[in-house]
Amino acid sequence: MHYSELTDTQLLELLASYGGKRRAMARGEGWSWSGSLHRRLARLANDEPYTNFGNTGPDAQRFSNEKTIEEIDLAYRELTDRCEYALDIEIILQTADYYNVVCAGDVHLGVPECAYGPWTTLCNWTLEQPDAGMIFHGDGGNVSTVGSPSSPAVDLLPFEKQFRLLAYNLTPLAEAGKLLLLLEGNHEDRIRRATGLKASPMQRVAQELDVPYRGYETFVRWRIMKGEKSEVYTGYHHHGRGAARTEGGILNNLIAMAKLNRADYLAAGHTHHLFAHTLTWREVAADGEVVVRKEPVLNTGSFQRTQGDTYATRNAFTPAVIGAGSLHLYGTKHSVHART
C-alpha cells in the first residue's frame, strides 16, 4: 500500500515499527524517498522547517534502486559463503570394461605449425568409439596479442575465426554427448587480461555447444557403470602451469599439483609434452594394514608442431610429440590407467 493511501495515524504506527527511521521505512515498504513523503512526515513530527524536499545530506541518492549497505552486506555474505563442488559425470559402458577419457588441448588453431589434420582425426576417432569421450584442456586458439610472447603477425587466422573453427571441430562431439568438459588455457586468458572482459572465449564456445565450462581447473567425480557393477572415481583436471623445459621439471610441476589436489588421477597440459607417470606412497589403511597407494599423472600433449622459426624453436624448447593422452576408468574394478 502506498503512503498516500494511509491515514496519519497509520503512517505514524508504521514509522514506529521501523524505530522511527524514515528512510528505512521508505526502503522497506518499496517507496521512493520523495519530497511529498518527507514533508508529510516532517509535519506529523512538527519538524521545522518541513518544506525541504528531503533528498539532502550524506544519504541523498540519485537513483532509487541503488543497493543499501545492508543489501551489499547480504549479497557479499552469500558470495563468500559459497561451496565448491566437483563436476559429476555418469557413464554407462556399452562394450568395453573401461571408459576412455581423451584429454586433449593445446591445439593452437591459427598458426601454420598447428597439426590440424591429426587434431581433427582425433575428434573423429573419439566420436566413433562407443566408450570414449573428451575433456578439453584449453589453448584451443593461439590468440596472439600485442603483449603476448608471440606477435599477432604469426596468427594466420584472426581471433574470431580461431574459435569458430574450434566450435566447428567440437560440435559433433558435443551433439553426441562425448564432449564432457571445456577448460580454458593461458592463451584464452590473454583476451581477458588484454581487454578486461569477464567471459573467456572458451566459455563462449562452451555456451554455444551447451557443455560444462570450469575455467582453468576443476575436480571431476565419475560414476562408471558396467552391468550391475559401478565404480566411483575422482579426478583433477588443470590446464597446466609453469615454464619448465625438461621432463623432470614438468613432472615436478605435476607432482606438486597432485599433492595439493588429491584425487584418483591428475591430468594437465600447457607444457606440450605427452607422457604419463605413476606416483606412489605408503599409508595406513582403515584396518591398520600398511599399504602402497598410487595415482597416475598425465601430461596431456599438444597439437603444435615444433618447426623452424616458431616460438618453440626460437626458445629452444624440446620437440613435442603430437597427440593427446587418455585415462582408462574401469567399471568392473577400481582401477585407473594413464595412456599416451
CORVEN-V221913 format. One record per backbone hydrogen bond with DSSP energy under -1.0 kcal/mol. NH is the residue of the N-H (numbers start at 1). CO is the residue of the C=O. E is the energy in kcal/mol with one decimal. If there is no record, write none. Layout:
BEGIN
NH;CO;E
NH;CO;E
END
This chain:
BEGIN
5;2;-1.9
6;3;-1.4
11;7;-2.4
12;8;-2.3
13;9;-2.3
14;10;-2.2
15;11;-2.3
16;12;-2.3
17;13;-1.5
19;16;-1.8
20;15;-2.4
21;18;-1.2
25;21;-1.9
26;22;-2.2
27;23;-2.6
28;24;-2.8
29;25;-2.1
31;26;-3.0
38;34;-2.2
39;35;-2.7
40;36;-1.9
41;37;-2.4
42;38;-2.5
43;39;-2.2
44;40;-2.2
45;41;-1.7
47;42;-3.1
56;54;-2.0
60;57;-1.7
66;63;-1.0
72;68;-2.3
73;69;-2.5
74;70;-2.2
75;71;-2.4
76;72;-2.5
77;73;-2.1
78;74;-2.2
79;75;-1.9
80;76;-2.5
81;77;-1.2
82;79;-1.0
87;219;-2.3
89;221;-2.6
91;223;-3.0
93;225;-3.1
99;329;-2.8
100;131;-2.5
101;327;-3.2
102;133;-3.2
103;325;-2.7
104;135;-1.6
106;138;-2.9
108;139;-2.1
109;140;-2.7
111;108;-1.2
114;111;-1.5
115;303;-3.4
116;114;-1.8
119;115;-1.8
120;116;-2.5
121;117;-2.1
122;118;-2.1
123;119;-2.0
124;120;-2.3
125;121;-2.6
126;122;-2.7
127;123;-1.9
128;124;-1.6
129;125;-1.2
133;100;-2.1
134;178;-3.6
135;102;-2.7
136;181;-2.5
137;104;-3.4
142;109;-2.3
148;145;-1.3
154;151;-2.0
155;152;-1.1
156;110;-3.1
157;110;-1.2
162;158;-2.0
163;159;-1.6
164;160;-1.6
165;161;-2.2
166;162;-1.8
167;163;-2.1
168;164;-1.9
169;165;-2.4
170;166;-2.1
171;167;-1.5
174;170;-2.4
175;171;-2.8
176;172;-1.4
177;174;-1.4
178;173;-2.9
180;134;-2.5
182;212;-2.0
183;136;-2.0
184;215;-2.6
189;185;-2.1
191;188;-1.1
193;189;-2.3
194;190;-2.8
195;191;-2.0
196;192;-2.5
204;200;-1.6
205;201;-1.7
206;202;-2.2
207;203;-2.3
208;204;-2.3
209;205;-2.2
210;206;-1.1
211;206;-1.9
214;182;-1.7
218;237;-2.5
220;235;-2.8
221;87;-2.9
222;233;-3.0
223;89;-2.0
224;231;-2.9
225;91;-2.8
226;229;-2.5
229;226;-2.1
231;224;-2.3
233;222;-1.6
235;220;-2.9
236;265;-1.5
237;218;-2.8
238;267;-2.2
239;216;-2.1
250;246;-2.3
251;247;-2.5
252;248;-2.3
253;249;-1.6
254;250;-1.8
255;251;-2.7
256;252;-2.3
257;253;-2.2
258;254;-2.5
259;255;-2.2
260;256;-1.3
261;257;-1.4
264;234;-2.2
266;296;-1.8
267;236;-2.5
268;298;-2.4
269;239;-1.2
271;269;-1.1
275;299;-1.2
277;297;-2.4
279;295;-2.9
281;293;-1.8
283;291;-2.3
285;289;-3.3
288;285;-1.9
291;283;-2.9
293;281;-3.2
295;279;-2.3
297;277;-3.4
298;266;-2.5
299;275;-3.0
300;268;-2.6
301;273;-1.7
303;106;-2.5
305;113;-2.9
314;310;-2.6
315;311;-1.4
316;313;-1.1
317;312;-2.8
323;302;-2.4
325;300;-1.1
326;339;-2.6
327;101;-1.9
328;337;-3.2
329;99;-2.4
330;335;-2.0
331;97;-2.6
335;333;-1.4
337;328;-1.7
339;326;-3.2
END
